[in-house]
Amino acid sequence: MRRGQISSYDIFIAFIGFILIFSFLGFIWNQNFFNAIEKMRIIEKQLMANQAVDVLIKSSGTPGNWETDPSSVEVIGLASKKNVLSQRKLEEFEQLDYAVAREKLKIGPYDFQLELKTGNATEDKTIGLTPPATTAVIVLRRNSIYKGADSNVFFKLFET
């Protein structure tokens, strides 16, 4: 073979190398793309859960006396004061239809469960759906006061 000439074997090797490199780069890009989308979904769920639990624990809702007429509720809030839960509002929240509560919490397509842990098992409350064991769940904990005693509110957000 003379200098400066390319054989078909050289072209074949270069083509295979190009295909391998291109395939590898495509695979890496694809993996990063799907990882980024999954991370964005997790961040979205965390933001929705944070907003929902903060409104529940820190505000009285809209209107502020919605517990007297639950059909008038626009935004559910369980607080009589910041981080102090109203027994009446919590009782009315328990009685709300789940679909209505979910809509008023503005959590989109996700489901929720709220647990109130008071240290007294007879006072503890669970409102909402139980998350499936196979589902990723965002769990947020907030300190609060219920009936004059320290309590913890656990808010779970998940997909069913």
C-alpha positions as CSV (number, residue, x, y, z in Angstrom):
1,M,0.0,0.0,0.0
2,R,1.3,3.4,-0.9
3,R,1.6,6.3,1.5
4,G,-1.4,8.6,1.7
5,Q,-3.9,5.9,0.8
6,I,-6.6,4.8,3.1
7,S,-7.7,1.2,3.0
8,S,-11.2,0.0,3.6
9,Y,-10.0,-1.7,6.8
10,D,-8.9,1.7,8.2
11,I,-12.3,3.3,7.4
12,F,-14.1,0.3,9.0
13,I,-12.0,0.7,12.2
14,A,-12.6,4.4,12.3
15,F,-16.3,3.9,11.8
16,I,-16.6,1.4,14.6
17,G,-14.7,3.7,16.9
18,F,-17.0,6.6,16.0
19,I,-20.1,4.4,16.6
20,L,-18.8,3.2,20.0
21,I,-17.9,6.7,21.2
22,F,-21.2,8.2,20.0
23,S,-23.2,5.3,21.6
24,F,-21.3,5.8,24.9
25,L,-21.9,9.5,25.0
26,G,-25.6,9.0,24.1
27,F,-26.0,6.5,26.9
28,I,-24.4,8.9,29.5
29,W,-26.5,11.8,28.3
30,N,-29.7,9.7,28.5
31,Q,-28.8,8.5,32.1
32,N,-28.2,12.1,33.3
33,F,-31.3,13.4,31.6
34,F,-33.6,10.8,33.4
35,N,-31.7,11.4,36.7
36,A,-32.3,15.1,36.4
37,I,-36.0,14.6,35.7
38,E,-36.4,12.3,38.8
39,K,-34.6,14.8,41.0
40,M,-36.9,17.6,39.8
41,R,-39.9,15.5,40.7
42,I,-38.6,14.9,44.2
43,I,-37.9,18.6,44.6
44,E,-41.4,19.4,43.4
45,K,-42.9,16.9,45.9
46,Q,-40.8,18.4,48.7
47,L,-41.9,21.9,47.9
48,M,-45.6,20.9,47.8
49,A,-45.2,19.0,51.1
50,N,-43.4,22.0,52.8
51,Q,-46.1,24.5,51.6
52,A,-49.0,22.2,52.7
53,V,-47.7,21.4,56.1
54,D,-46.6,25.0,56.8
55,V,-50.1,26.3,55.9
56,L,-51.7,23.6,58.0
57,I,-49.6,24.3,61.1
58,K,-48.9,28.0,60.9
59,S,-52.2,29.5,59.6
60,S,-55.9,29.4,60.6
61,G,-56.9,28.9,57.0
62,T,-59.2,30.9,54.7
63,P,-61.6,32.0,55.9
64,G,-60.1,32.1,59.4
65,N,-63.2,30.5,61.0
66,W,-63.8,27.8,58.3
67,E,-64.4,25.2,61.0
68,T,-67.8,26.8,61.7
69,D,-68.8,26.1,58.0
70,P,-66.5,23.6,56.5
71,S,-68.1,23.9,53.1
72,S,-66.8,27.5,52.9
73,V,-63.1,26.5,53.3
74,E,-60.8,27.7,50.6
75,V,-57.4,27.0,52.3
76,I,-57.2,24.6,55.2
77,G,-55.3,25.8,58.3
78,L,-55.3,24.0,61.6
79,A,-53.7,26.7,63.8
80,S,-55.4,29.0,66.3
81,K,-52.0,30.7,66.6
82,K,-48.7,29.9,64.8
83,N,-47.8,26.3,65.6
84,V,-50.7,26.0,68.1
85,L,-53.3,23.6,66.7
86,S,-57.0,24.1,67.2
87,Q,-58.9,21.0,68.4
88,R,-62.0,22.1,66.6
89,K,-60.2,22.7,63.3
90,L,-58.5,19.4,63.6
91,E,-61.8,17.6,64.2
92,E,-63.4,19.3,61.2
93,F,-60.4,18.4,59.1
94,E,-60.9,14.8,60.0
95,Q,-64.5,15.0,58.9
96,L,-63.7,16.6,55.5
97,D,-64.1,14.4,52.5
98,Y,-60.6,13.2,51.5
99,A,-60.9,14.5,47.9
100,V,-61.9,18.0,49.2
101,A,-59.1,18.1,51.7
102,R,-56.6,17.1,49.0
103,E,-57.9,19.8,46.7
104,K,-57.8,22.5,49.4
105,L,-54.2,21.5,50.4
106,K,-53.2,22.2,46.7
107,I,-50.9,19.2,46.5
108,G,-51.8,18.4,42.9
109,P,-51.8,14.7,41.9
110,Y,-50.3,13.5,45.2
111,D,-51.9,11.9,48.2
112,F,-51.2,12.7,51.8
113,Q,-51.3,11.5,55.3
114,L,-51.2,13.7,58.4
115,E,-50.2,12.1,61.8
116,L,-50.5,14.0,65.1
117,K,-48.3,12.4,67.8
118,T,-49.1,13.9,71.2
119,G,-47.3,11.5,73.6
120,N,-50.8,10.2,74.6
121,A,-52.0,7.4,72.3
122,T,-55.6,8.3,72.9
123,E,-55.0,11.8,71.6
124,D,-53.0,10.8,68.5
125,K,-54.7,11.3,65.2
126,T,-54.1,10.0,61.6
127,I,-55.9,11.7,58.7
128,G,-55.6,10.8,55.1
129,L,-54.4,7.7,53.2
130,T,-51.8,5.2,54.3
131,P,-48.9,5.3,51.8
132,P,-48.3,2.0,49.9
133,A,-45.1,0.2,51.1
134,T,-43.6,0.3,47.6
135,T,-44.0,4.1,47.1
136,A,-41.4,6.8,47.8
137,V,-42.8,9.0,50.5
138,I,-41.8,12.6,51.5
139,V,-42.1,12.8,55.3
140,L,-41.9,16.2,57.1
141,R,-42.0,16.7,60.8
142,R,-43.2,19.9,62.5
143,N,-43.3,20.7,66.2
144,S,-46.6,22.0,67.4
145,I,-48.8,22.5,70.5
146,Y,-52.1,20.6,70.8
147,K,-54.3,20.9,73.9
148,G,-51.5,22.8,75.7
149,A,-48.9,20.1,75.3
150,D,-46.0,19.6,72.9
151,S,-46.8,17.4,69.9
152,N,-45.4,16.4,66.5
153,V,-47.1,16.6,63.2
154,F,-45.9,14.2,60.5
155,F,-47.0,15.1,57.0
156,K,-46.5,12.5,54.3
157,L,-46.8,13.2,50.6
158,F,-46.8,10.3,48.0
159,E,-48.1,9.0,44.7
160,T,-50.4,6.1,44.6
